[in-house]
Amino acid sequence: MIAQLKAQLTDMVGSAKDLNALEEARVTALGKKGRITDLMKTLGTLSPEERKTTGAELNTLKDEISALIEKQEQALKKQALDARLAHEKMDVTLSVRPQAKGTIHPISQTMDELVSIFGAMGFSVAEGPDIEDDWHNFTALNFPPGHPAREMHDTFYLPDDPKQTGDAAKKLLRTHTSTMQVRHMMANKPPYKIIVMGRTYRSDYDMTHTPMFHQIEGLVIDKDIHMGHLKGCLMDFARAYFGMDQLPVRFRPSFFPFTEPSAEMDIGCSRKDGGLKIGAGDDWLEILGCGMVHPNVLKNCGVDPDEYQGFAFGMGVERIAMLKYGIPDLRTFFDSDVRWLSHYGFDPLDRPNRATGSK
């Protein structure tokens, strides 16, 4: 009788095609009024020997049917999941917002252009730390004690380094990329021909100044370098960057502690009708500072000024980006406004033509 019941219940569980049918089979076999439960209730009417034998057989049958139901349940759940996956497909490769599109920030774009232009002239790229010490940032670059640029209103000073002494202990956020002139000359032997680009920091904030901005610094040192090389290099750069072969350029005397003689470079422009147009015109626009490296800077870096000389230049990356791409406010570079970026940004797969400045 138990063998016949096992066969019937096994067939019932095996023929269940879904979880509802399987639940009905479980209730029929193991429920409070199930067939195995009913047989368990009759054990009291049997003799002690029959009760022992029959009880053991029923317990074994109960365990076997329970295991069979659990196995069938796992198989039906997998079958149901496979059916859902087959019908409820989602292509995760499609964008939720297909109109959204990333763009290259004007700063990154301008830096790429600068590397391209100066790289074609034979410059290599050097890098340095944002956190500097007073010696590299000021003293080595011939800034005398008490120079206004050392004051707190220009420079972000950090706590002194207890492991250092003197100027090396005074930590600050670099105010210019010129610090890498010092580091590069001290770590390498001349000649040098490098550009350095990166963040710089000054305590100022308005339409044309931000506490953090980007600079590019250039350095050329060799035995036969003179002011004519400086002028030729920077004139070629300006005309290549703005895409104007006949761009008017002039150099005006200026002063920087780390160069002598020093100059500022202007490009021609027109301010007719209150606008600004780069090129031939009746006005001038300053874009960078430059000069021949001061002999004291060479001495501080272990370079003999009687044997080597050269020039250096520096400019703000944001400034020349604003001039080329018509961006009116420096602060908008760092506002993280996607509308601004979608307007002034560049398609990463459709790079602008640096020769013409077109997007």
BALOBA-1460 file (C-alpha; in Angstrom, 3 decimals):
// residues 359
<rec num="1" residu="m" x="0.000" y="0.000" z="0.000"/>
<rec num="2" residu="i" x="2.834" y="2.436" z="0.859"/>
<rec num="3" residu="a" x="4.699" y="1.533" z="-2.324"/>
<rec num="4" residu="q" x="1.553" y="2.222" z="-4.372"/>
<rec num="5" residu="l" x="1.041" y="5.594" z="-2.577"/>
<rec num="6" residu="k" x="4.670" y="6.542" z="-3.274"/>
<rec num="7" residu="a" x="4.223" y="5.891" z="-6.959"/>
<rec num="8" residu="q" x="1.029" y="7.956" z="-7.101"/>
<rec num="9" residu="l" x="2.492" y="10.921" z="-5.200"/>
<rec num="10" residu="t" x="5.720" y="10.822" z="-7.210"/>
<rec num="11" residu="d" x="3.745" y="10.928" z="-10.437"/>
<rec num="12" residu="m" x="1.600" y="13.808" z="-9.111"/>
<rec num="13" residu="v" x="4.658" y="15.914" z="-8.141"/>
<rec num="14" residu="g" x="6.460" y="15.156" z="-11.396"/>
<rec num="15" residu="s" x="3.450" y="16.119" z="-13.511"/>
<rec num="16" residu="a" x="3.106" y="19.573" z="-11.842"/>
<rec num="17" residu="k" x="3.785" y="22.086" z="-14.651"/>
<rec num="18" residu="d" x="3.809" y="25.265" z="-12.546"/>
<rec num="19" residu="l" x="4.205" y="26.401" z="-8.939"/>
<rec num="20" residu="n" x="0.442" y="26.447" z="-8.305"/>
<rec num="21" residu="a" x="0.072" y="22.813" z="-9.401"/>
<rec num="22" residu="l" x="3.064" y="21.863" z="-7.273"/>
<rec num="23" residu="e" x="1.504" y="23.537" z="-4.226"/>
<rec num="24" residu="e" x="-1.683" y="21.497" z="-4.758"/>
<rec num="25" residu="a" x="0.405" y="18.314" z="-4.897"/>
<rec num="26" residu="r" x="2.173" y="19.273" z="-1.666"/>
<rec num="27" residu="v" x="-1.120" y="19.827" z="0.152"/>
<rec num="28" residu="t" x="-2.471" y="16.523" z="-1.206"/>
<rec num="29" residu="a" x="0.575" y="14.627" z="0.048"/>
<rec num="30" residu="l" x="1.716" y="16.451" z="3.189"/>
<rec num="31" residu="g" x="-1.083" y="18.812" z="4.229"/>
<rec num="32" residu="k" x="-3.093" y="18.482" z="7.452"/>
<rec num="33" residu="k" x="-5.584" y="16.342" z="5.560"/>
<rec num="34" residu="g" x="-3.027" y="14.921" z="3.134"/>
<rec num="35" residu="r" x="-2.732" y="11.262" z="2.264"/>
<rec num="36" residu="i" x="0.506" y="10.679" z="4.207"/>
<rec num="37" residu="t" x="-0.874" y="12.594" z="7.193"/>
<rec num="38" residu="d" x="-4.046" y="10.431" z="7.141"/>
<rec num="39" residu="l" x="-1.968" y="7.266" z="7.237"/>
<rec num="40" residu="m" x="0.062" y="8.647" z="10.124"/>
<rec num="41" residu="k" x="-3.191" y="9.029" z="12.077"/>
<rec num="42" residu="t" x="-3.922" y="5.278" z="11.752"/>
<rec num="43" residu="l" x="-0.717" y="4.180" z="13.456"/>
<rec num="44" residu="g" x="-2.482" y="4.138" z="16.835"/>
<rec num="45" residu="t" x="-4.727" y="1.271" z="15.722"/>
<rec num="46" residu="l" x="-1.786" y="-1.005" z="14.863"/>
<rec num="47" residu="s" x="0.150" y="-3.391" z="17.076"/>
<rec num="48" residu="p" x="3.445" y="-2.173" z="18.509"/>
<rec num="49" residu="e" x="5.484" y="-4.138" z="15.967"/>
<rec num="50" residu="e" x="3.359" y="-3.003" z="12.972"/>
<rec num="51" residu="r" x="3.358" y="0.578" z="14.260"/>
<rec num="52" residu="k" x="7.151" y="0.586" z="14.410"/>
<rec num="53" residu="t" x="7.600" y="-0.801" z="10.892"/>
<rec num="54" residu="t" x="4.789" y="1.200" z="9.258"/>
<rec num="55" residu="g" x="5.815" y="4.437" z="11.043"/>
<rec num="56" residu="a" x="9.386" y="4.130" z="9.771"/>
<rec num="57" residu="e" x="8.135" y="3.528" z="6.198"/>
<rec num="58" residu="l" x="5.783" y="6.530" z="6.353"/>
<rec num="59" residu="n" x="8.542" y="8.826" z="7.688"/>
<rec num="60" residu="t" x="10.818" y="7.697" z="4.879"/>
<rec num="61" residu="l" x="8.043" y="8.310" z="2.348"/>
<rec num="62" residu="k" x="7.389" y="11.778" z="3.817"/>
<rec num="63" residu="d" x="11.089" y="12.734" z="3.533"/>
<rec num="64" residu="e" x="11.318" y="11.411" z="-0.048"/>
<rec num="65" residu="i" x="8.200" y="13.285" z="-1.213"/>
<rec num="66" residu="s" x="9.379" y="16.491" z="0.542"/>
<rec num="67" residu="a" x="12.750" y="16.251" z="-1.214"/>
<rec num="68" residu="l" x="11.045" y="15.569" z="-4.528"/>
<rec num="69" residu="i" x="8.733" y="18.593" z="-4.083"/>
<rec num="70" residu="e" x="11.728" y="20.848" z="-3.256"/>
<rec num="71" residu="k" x="13.621" y="19.640" z="-6.318"/>
<rec num="72" residu="q" x="10.616" y="20.180" z="-8.550"/>
<rec num="73" residu="e" x="10.094" y="23.652" z="-7.045"/>
<rec num="74" residu="q" x="13.660" y="24.710" z="-7.943"/>
<rec num="75" residu="a" x="13.212" y="23.425" z="-11.484"/>
<rec num="76" residu="l" x="9.909" y="25.299" z="-11.922"/>
<rec num="77" residu="k" x="11.356" y="28.548" z="-10.521"/>
<rec num="78" residu="k" x="14.256" y="28.367" z="-12.967"/>
<rec num="79" residu="q" x="11.815" y="27.667" z="-15.771"/>
<rec num="80" residu="a" x="9.720" y="30.699" z="-14.778"/>
<rec num="81" residu="l" x="12.808" y="32.940" z="-14.597"/>
<rec num="82" residu="d" x="14.007" y="31.789" z="-18.012"/>
<rec num="83" residu="a" x="10.583" y="32.596" z="-19.442"/>
<rec num="84" residu="r" x="10.686" y="36.116" z="-17.941"/>
<rec num="85" residu="l" x="14.193" y="36.752" z="-19.231"/>
<rec num="86" residu="a" x="13.127" y="35.619" z="-22.691"/>
<rec num="87" residu="h" x="10.202" y="38.053" z="-22.829"/>
<rec num="88" residu="e" x="11.322" y="40.977" z="-20.626"/>
<rec num="89" residu="k" x="14.432" y="42.090" z="-22.527"/>
<rec num="90" residu="m" x="16.236" y="45.403" z="-21.971"/>
<rec num="91" residu="d" x="19.051" y="46.659" z="-24.196"/>
<rec num="92" residu="v" x="21.392" y="48.235" z="-21.653"/>
<rec num="93" residu="t" x="23.617" y="49.563" z="-24.442"/>
<rec num="94" residu="l" x="21.032" y="52.195" z="-25.332"/>
<rec num="95" residu="s" x="21.238" y="55.549" z="-23.581"/>
<rec num="96" residu="v" x="18.305" y="56.533" z="-21.393"/>
<rec num="97" residu="r" x="18.794" y="60.070" z="-22.695"/>
<rec num="98" residu="p" x="20.169" y="59.710" z="-26.224"/>
<rec num="99" residu="q" x="20.292" y="63.499" z="-26.561"/>
<rec num="100" residu="a" x="22.921" y="63.730" z="-23.771"/>
<rec num="101" residu="k" x="26.448" y="64.089" z="-25.167"/>
<rec num="102" residu="g" x="29.753" y="64.774" z="-23.467"/>
<rec num="103" residu="t" x="32.075" y="67.495" z="-24.719"/>
<rec num="104" residu="i" x="35.709" y="68.496" z="-24.280"/>
<rec num="105" residu="h" x="36.154" y="71.429" z="-21.872"/>
<rec num="106" residu="p" x="37.703" y="74.552" z="-23.467"/>
<rec num="107" residu="i" x="40.628" y="74.357" z="-21.019"/>
<rec num="108" residu="s" x="41.465" y="70.796" z="-22.056"/>
<rec num="109" residu="q" x="41.030" y="71.734" z="-25.700"/>
<rec num="110" residu="t" x="43.330" y="74.748" z="-25.398"/>
<rec num="111" residu="m" x="45.999" y="72.715" z="-23.606"/>
<rec num="112" residu="d" x="45.913" y="70.141" z="-26.402"/>
<rec num="113" residu="e" x="46.370" y="72.930" z="-28.932"/>
<rec num="114" residu="l" x="49.308" y="74.372" z="-26.983"/>
<rec num="115" residu="v" x="51.025" y="70.994" z="-26.784"/>
<rec num="116" residu="s" x="50.502" y="70.548" z="-30.512"/>
<rec num="117" residu="i" x="51.941" y="73.961" z="-31.429"/>
<rec num="118" residu="f" x="54.937" y="73.941" z="-29.091"/>
<rec num="119" residu="g" x="55.532" y="70.228" z="-29.669"/>
<rec num="120" residu="a" x="56.009" y="71.005" z="-33.355"/>
<rec num="121" residu="m" x="58.709" y="73.497" z="-32.284"/>
<rec num="122" residu="g" x="60.566" y="70.793" z="-30.368"/>
<rec num="123" residu="f" x="59.380" y="71.531" z="-26.828"/>
<rec num="124" residu="s" x="58.807" y="68.691" z="-24.355"/>
<rec num="125" residu="v" x="56.268" y="68.751" z="-21.522"/>
<rec num="126" residu="a" x="57.349" y="68.840" z="-17.855"/>
<rec num="127" residu="e" x="55.189" y="68.557" z="-14.734"/>
<rec num="128" residu="g" x="55.535" y="69.608" z="-11.121"/>
<rec num="129" residu="p" x="53.731" y="69.737" z="-7.746"/>
<rec num="130" residu="d" x="50.891" y="72.122" z="-6.914"/>
<rec num="131" residu="i" x="52.130" y="72.437" z="-3.318"/>
<rec num="132" residu="e" x="55.454" y="74.229" z="-3.340"/>
<rec num="133" residu="d" x="57.877" y="75.804" z="-0.891"/>
<rec num="134" residu="d" x="58.901" y="79.436" z="-0.677"/>
<rec num="135" residu="w" x="62.353" y="78.762" z="-2.121"/>
<rec num="136" residu="h" x="61.147" y="77.226" z="-5.405"/>
<rec num="137" residu="n" x="58.206" y="79.617" z="-5.755"/>
<rec num="138" residu="f" x="59.988" y="82.881" z="-4.884"/>
<rec num="139" residu="t" x="63.604" y="82.878" z="-3.714"/>
<rec num="140" residu="a" x="65.108" y="80.788" z="-6.528"/>
<rec num="141" residu="l" x="63.235" y="82.941" z="-9.050"/>
<rec num="142" residu="n" x="64.925" y="86.117" z="-7.779"/>
<rec num="143" residu="f" x="61.987" y="87.494" z="-5.768"/>
<rec num="144" residu="p" x="63.601" y="89.688" z="-3.091"/>
<rec num="145" residu="p" x="62.342" y="89.662" z="0.515"/>
<rec num="146" residu="g" x="59.297" y="91.905" z="0.941"/>
<rec num="147" residu="h" x="58.200" y="91.602" z="-2.685"/>
<rec num="148" residu="p" x="54.404" y="92.267" z="-2.925"/>
<rec num="149" residu="a" x="53.780" y="88.853" z="-4.525"/>
<rec num="150" residu="r" x="54.839" y="87.205" z="-1.269"/>
<rec num="151" residu="e" x="52.069" y="88.866" z="0.715"/>
<rec num="152" residu="m" x="49.066" y="86.926" z="2.015"/>
<rec num="153" residu="h" x="46.601" y="88.787" z="-0.230"/>
<rec num="154" residu="d" x="48.245" y="87.131" z="-3.291"/>
<rec num="155" residu="t" x="49.428" y="83.776" z="-1.999"/>
<rec num="156" residu="f" x="47.706" y="80.861" z="-0.275"/>
<rec num="157" residu="y" x="50.146" y="79.849" z="2.468"/>
<rec num="158" residu="l" x="50.013" y="76.457" z="4.187"/>
<rec num="159" residu="p" x="51.359" y="75.368" z="7.606"/>
<rec num="160" residu="d" x="55.157" y="75.157" z="7.741"/>
<rec num="161" residu="d" x="56.819" y="71.781" z="7.291"/>
<rec num="162" residu="p" x="58.401" y="70.915" z="10.685"/>
<rec num="163" residu="k" x="60.927" y="68.645" z="8.942"/>
<rec num="164" residu="q" x="62.413" y="71.543" z="6.942"/>
<rec num="165" residu="t" x="64.119" y="74.826" z="7.798"/>
<rec num="166" residu="g" x="64.277" y="78.250" z="6.167"/>
<rec num="167" residu="d" x="62.456" y="78.918" z="2.905"/>
<rec num="168" residu="a" x="62.033" y="75.186" z="2.279"/>
<rec num="169" residu="a" x="59.795" y="74.927" z="5.359"/>
<rec num="170" residu="k" x="57.322" y="77.562" z="4.147"/>
<rec num="171" residu="k" x="54.646" y="75.712" z="2.179"/>
<rec num="172" residu="l" x="52.189" y="77.325" z="-0.232"/>
<rec num="173" residu="l" x="50.049" y="76.681" z="-3.290"/>
<rec num="174" residu="r" x="52.183" y="77.644" z="-6.270"/>
<rec num="175" residu="t" x="51.356" y="81.072" z="-7.664"/>
<rec num="176" residu="h" x="52.845" y="80.312" z="-11.093"/>
<rec num="177" residu="t" x="54.207" y="77.384" z="-13.084"/>
<rec num="178" residu="s" x="57.657" y="79.041" z="-13.104"/>
<rec num="179" residu="t" x="58.567" y="76.827" z="-10.158"/>
<rec num="180" residu="m" x="59.121" y="74.026" z="-12.661"/>
<rec num="181" residu="q" x="61.835" y="76.076" z="-14.361"/>
<rec num="182" residu="v" x="63.806" y="75.739" z="-11.142"/>
<rec num="183" residu="r" x="63.017" y="72.072" z="-10.562"/>
<rec num="184" residu="h" x="63.777" y="71.075" z="-14.149"/>
<rec num="185" residu="m" x="67.092" y="72.943" z="-14.319"/>
<rec num="186" residu="m" x="68.218" y="71.511" z="-10.982"/>
<rec num="187" residu="a" x="67.322" y="67.947" z="-12.007"/>
<rec num="188" residu="n" x="68.733" y="68.036" z="-15.562"/>
<rec num="189" residu="k" x="71.735" y="69.300" z="-17.443"/>
<rec num="190" residu="p" x="71.374" y="72.010" z="-20.127"/>
<rec num="191" residu="p" x="70.234" y="72.596" z="-22.809"/>
<rec num="192" residu="y" x="66.520" y="72.875" z="-21.866"/>
<rec num="193" residu="k" x="63.440" y="73.303" z="-24.042"/>
<rec num="194" residu="i" x="60.266" y="72.655" z="-22.066"/>
<rec num="195" residu="i" x="56.729" y="73.826" z="-21.488"/>
<rec num="196" residu="v" x="54.845" y="73.350" z="-18.224"/>
<rec num="197" residu="m" x="51.059" y="73.509" z="-17.873"/>
<rec num="198" residu="g" x="48.972" y="73.192" z="-14.748"/>
<rec num="199" residu="r" x="46.905" y="74.775" z="-12.015"/>
<rec num="200" residu="t" x="48.115" y="77.852" z="-10.170"/>
<rec num="201" residu="y" x="46.564" y="79.656" z="-7.198"/>
<rec num="202" residu="r" x="46.172" y="83.296" z="-6.155"/>
<rec num="203" residu="s" x="43.816" y="85.036" z="-3.777"/>
<rec num="204" residu="d" x="41.703" y="86.960" z="-6.293"/>
<rec num="205" residu="y" x="38.205" y="86.669" z="-7.765"/>
<rec num="206" residu="d" x="36.393" y="88.724" z="-10.428"/>
<rec num="207" residu="m" x="35.475" y="88.539" z="-14.131"/>
<rec num="208" residu="t" x="39.115" y="88.115" z="-15.149"/>
<rec num="209" residu="h" x="40.573" y="86.437" z="-12.014"/>
<rec num="210" residu="t" x="39.792" y="83.257" z="-10.084"/>
<rec num="211" residu="p" x="41.531" y="81.727" z="-7.030"/>
<rec num="212" residu="m" x="42.568" y="78.776" z="-9.208"/>
<rec num="213" residu="f" x="43.505" y="79.064" z="-12.865"/>
<rec num="214" residu="h" x="45.801" y="77.420" z="-15.415"/>
<rec num="215" residu="q" x="49.107" y="78.651" z="-16.778"/>
<rec num="216" residu="i" x="51.546" y="77.549" z="-19.435"/>
<rec num="217" residu="e" x="55.222" y="78.272" z="-18.876"/>
<rec num="218" residu="g" x="57.999" y="77.941" z="-21.452"/>
<rec num="219" residu="l" x="61.752" y="77.710" z="-20.933"/>
<rec num="220" residu="v" x="64.582" y="77.560" z="-23.481"/>
<rec num="221" residu="i" x="68.227" y="77.533" z="-22.307"/>
<rec num="222" residu="d" x="71.281" y="76.930" z="-24.515"/>
<rec num="223" residu="k" x="74.618" y="78.508" z="-25.353"/>
<rec num="224" residu="d" x="73.509" y="80.698" z="-28.270"/>
<rec num="225" residu="i" x="69.961" y="81.780" z="-27.359"/>
<rec num="226" residu="h" x="69.111" y="85.475" z="-27.700"/>
<rec num="227" residu="m" x="66.103" y="87.818" z="-27.724"/>
<rec num="228" residu="g" x="65.519" y="87.188" z="-31.414"/>
<rec num="229" residu="h" x="64.793" y="83.518" z="-30.698"/>
<rec num="230" residu="l" x="62.242" y="84.551" z="-28.056"/>
<rec num="231" residu="k" x="60.445" y="86.910" z="-30.433"/>
<rec num="232" residu="g" x="60.422" y="84.430" z="-33.304"/>
<rec num="233" residu="c" x="59.110" y="81.597" z="-31.108"/>
<rec num="234" residu="l" x="56.269" y="83.618" z="-29.631"/>
<rec num="235" residu="m" x="55.293" y="85.274" z="-32.907"/>
<rec num="236" residu="d" x="55.024" y="81.845" z="-34.566"/>
<rec num="237" residu="f" x="52.990" y="80.586" z="-31.619"/>
<rec num="238" residu="a" x="50.502" y="83.476" z="-31.640"/>
<rec num="239" residu="r" x="49.934" y="83.282" z="-35.388"/>
<rec num="240" residu="a" x="49.494" y="79.506" z="-35.300"/>
<rec num="241" residu="y" x="47.162" y="79.599" z="-32.276"/>
<rec num="242" residu="f" x="44.877" y="82.328" z="-33.613"/>
<rec num="243" residu="g" x="45.161" y="81.045" z="-37.189"/>
<rec num="244" residu="m" x="46.359" y="84.372" z="-38.643"/>
<rec num="245" residu="d" x="49.569" y="84.444" z="-40.662"/>
<rec num="246" residu="q" x="49.656" y="88.251" z="-40.614"/>
<rec num="247" residu="l" x="48.631" y="88.765" z="-36.974"/>
<rec num="248" residu="p" x="50.238" y="92.025" z="-35.744"/>
<rec num="249" residu="v" x="52.555" y="91.451" z="-32.767"/>
<rec num="250" residu="r" x="54.595" y="93.816" z="-30.623"/>
<rec num="251" residu="f" x="56.796" y="93.555" z="-27.531"/>
<rec num="252" residu="r" x="56.801" y="96.197" z="-24.771"/>
<rec num="253" residu="p" x="59.426" y="96.569" z="-22.025"/>
<rec num="254" residu="s" x="58.218" y="95.273" z="-18.673"/>
<rec num="255" residu="f" x="59.587" y="93.904" z="-15.405"/>
<rec num="256" residu="f" x="59.625" y="90.411" z="-13.880"/>
<rec num="257" residu="p" x="62.071" y="89.405" z="-11.125"/>
<rec num="258" residu="f" x="63.123" y="86.244" z="-12.950"/>
<rec num="259" residu="t" x="63.874" y="87.740" z="-16.399"/>
<rec num="260" residu="e" x="66.130" y="90.553" z="-17.623"/>
<rec num="261" residu="p" x="65.329" y="92.138" z="-19.991"/>
<rec num="262" residu="s" x="61.590" y="91.501" z="-19.602"/>
<rec num="263" residu="a" x="58.739" y="92.183" z="-22.012"/>
<rec num="264" residu="e" x="55.023" y="91.837" z="-22.482"/>
<rec num="265" residu="m" x="53.700" y="90.638" z="-25.811"/>
<rec num="266" residu="d" x="50.674" y="92.305" z="-27.430"/>
<rec num="267" residu="i" x="48.639" y="91.234" z="-30.433"/>
<rec num="268" residu="g" x="46.695" y="93.509" z="-32.717"/>
<rec num="269" residu="c" x="42.974" y="93.913" z="-32.257"/>
<rec num="270" residu="s" x="40.010" y="96.115" z="-33.020"/>
<rec num="271" residu="r" x="37.506" y="97.352" z="-30.429"/>
<rec num="272" residu="k" x="35.142" y="98.929" z="-32.929"/>
<rec num="273" residu="d" x="31.518" y="99.326" z="-31.781"/>
<rec num="274" residu="g" x="32.369" y="98.039" z="-28.304"/>
<rec num="275" residu="g" x="33.412" y="94.579" z="-29.505"/>
<rec num="276" residu="l" x="36.776" y="92.828" z="-29.644"/>
<rec num="277" residu="k" x="38.209" y="91.327" z="-32.822"/>
<rec num="278" residu="i" x="41.656" y="89.739" z="-32.933"/>
<rec num="279" residu="g" x="43.791" y="90.791" z="-35.896"/>
<rec num="280" residu="a" x="44.611" y="93.995" z="-37.723"/>
<rec num="281" residu="g" x="43.162" y="97.037" z="-35.997"/>
<rec num="282" residu="d" x="43.996" y="100.245" z="-34.225"/>
<rec num="283" residu="d" x="44.459" y="98.751" z="-30.756"/>
<rec num="284" residu="w" x="46.582" y="96.211" z="-28.908"/>
<rec num="285" residu="l" x="45.852" y="93.402" z="-26.425"/>
<rec num="286" residu="e" x="48.402" y="91.944" z="-23.991"/>
<rec num="287" residu="i" x="48.465" y="88.132" z="-23.933"/>
<rec num="288" residu="l" x="51.688" y="87.022" z="-22.177"/>
<rec num="289" residu="g" x="54.844" y="87.975" z="-20.326"/>
<rec num="290" residu="c" x="58.340" y="86.919" z="-21.325"/>
<rec num="291" residu="g" x="62.032" y="87.774" z="-21.145"/>
<rec num="292" residu="m" x="65.591" y="86.487" z="-21.001"/>
<rec num="293" residu="v" x="66.163" y="84.337" z="-17.909"/>
<rec num="294" residu="h" x="67.854" y="86.369" z="-15.175"/>
<rec num="295" residu="p" x="71.456" y="85.288" z="-14.441"/>
<rec num="296" residu="n" x="70.595" y="84.985" z="-10.737"/>
<rec num="297" residu="v" x="67.961" y="82.340" z="-11.562"/>
<rec num="298" residu="l" x="70.520" y="80.353" z="-13.556"/>
<rec num="299" residu="k" x="73.006" y="80.581" z="-10.676"/>
<rec num="300" residu="n" x="70.365" y="79.450" z="-8.150"/>
<rec num="301" residu="c" x="69.707" y="76.381" z="-10.301"/>
<rec num="302" residu="g" x="73.382" y="75.468" z="-10.753"/>
<rec num="303" residu="v" x="73.674" y="76.684" z="-14.375"/>
<rec num="304" residu="d" x="76.649" y="78.853" z="-15.364"/>
<rec num="305" residu="p" x="75.219" y="82.165" z="-16.731"/>
<rec num="306" residu="d" x="78.535" y="82.896" z="-18.459"/>
<rec num="307" residu="e" x="78.092" y="79.777" z="-20.588"/>
<rec num="308" residu="y" x="74.314" y="79.460" z="-20.933"/>
<rec num="309" residu="q" x="71.457" y="81.864" z="-21.428"/>
<rec num="310" residu="g" x="67.896" y="81.629" z="-22.656"/>
<rec num="311" residu="f" x="64.346" y="82.887" z="-22.452"/>
<rec num="312" residu="a" x="61.137" y="82.125" z="-20.581"/>
<rec num="313" residu="f" x="57.497" y="83.031" z="-21.144"/>
<rec num="314" residu="g" x="54.185" y="82.470" z="-19.399"/>
<rec num="315" residu="m" x="50.514" y="83.021" z="-20.083"/>
<rec num="316" residu="g" x="47.105" y="82.139" z="-18.671"/>
<rec num="317" residu="v" x="45.405" y="79.255" z="-20.455"/>
<rec num="318" residu="e" x="41.944" y="80.600" z="-19.639"/>
<rec num="319" residu="r" x="42.881" y="84.034" z="-20.993"/>
<rec num="320" residu="i" x="43.930" y="82.848" z="-24.435"/>
<rec num="321" residu="a" x="40.947" y="80.461" z="-24.540"/>
<rec num="322" residu="m" x="38.616" y="83.379" z="-23.799"/>
<rec num="323" residu="l" x="40.188" y="85.430" z="-26.583"/>
<rec num="324" residu="k" x="40.068" y="82.682" z="-29.194"/>
<rec num="325" residu="y" x="36.606" y="81.308" z="-28.436"/>
<rec num="326" residu="g" x="34.800" y="84.469" z="-27.328"/>
<rec num="327" residu="i" x="34.185" y="83.485" z="-23.689"/>
<rec num="328" residu="p" x="33.393" y="86.697" z="-21.736"/>
<rec num="329" residu="d" x="33.704" y="85.644" z="-18.065"/>
<rec num="330" residu="l" x="36.580" y="83.653" z="-16.579"/>
<rec num="331" residu="r" x="34.451" y="82.398" z="-13.655"/>
<rec num="332" residu="t" x="32.169" y="80.398" z="-15.965"/>
<rec num="333" residu="f" x="35.034" y="77.982" z="-16.689"/>
<rec num="334" residu="f" x="34.521" y="76.502" z="-13.213"/>
<rec num="335" residu="d" x="30.750" y="76.805" z="-12.676"/>
<rec num="336" residu="s" x="30.055" y="73.212" z="-13.816"/>
<rec num="337" residu="d" x="27.107" y="74.401" z="-15.910"/>
<rec num="338" residu="v" x="26.312" y="71.766" z="-18.554"/>
<rec num="339" residu="r" x="24.514" y="74.366" z="-20.656"/>
<rec num="340" residu="w" x="27.680" y="76.461" z="-20.814"/>
<rec num="341" residu="l" x="29.762" y="73.395" z="-21.622"/>
<rec num="342" residu="s" x="27.391" y="72.237" z="-24.360"/>
<rec num="343" residu="h" x="27.780" y="75.690" z="-25.951"/>
<rec num="344" residu="y" x="31.535" y="76.215" z="-25.577"/>
<rec num="345" residu="g" x="32.676" y="72.575" z="-25.406"/>
<rec num="346" residu="f" x="34.175" y="70.545" z="-28.241"/>
<rec num="347" residu="d" x="33.087" y="67.235" z="-29.720"/>
<rec num="348" residu="p" x="35.742" y="64.648" z="-28.762"/>
<rec num="349" residu="l" x="35.402" y="62.965" z="-32.171"/>
<rec num="350" residu="d" x="35.331" y="66.188" z="-34.180"/>
<rec num="351" residu="r" x="38.293" y="68.156" z="-32.923"/>
<rec num="352" residu="p" x="38.512" y="71.850" z="-33.886"/>
<rec num="353" residu="n" x="40.942" y="73.045" z="-36.493"/>
<rec num="354" residu="r" x="43.620" y="74.888" z="-34.505"/>
<rec num="355" residu="a" x="44.841" y="76.646" z="-37.645"/>
<rec num="356" residu="t" x="41.582" y="78.506" z="-38.085"/>
<rec num="357" residu="g" x="40.091" y="78.347" z="-34.603"/>
<rec num="358" residu="s" x="36.816" y="76.931" z="-35.976"/>
<rec num="359" residu="k" x="34.752" y="74.256" z="-34.199"/>
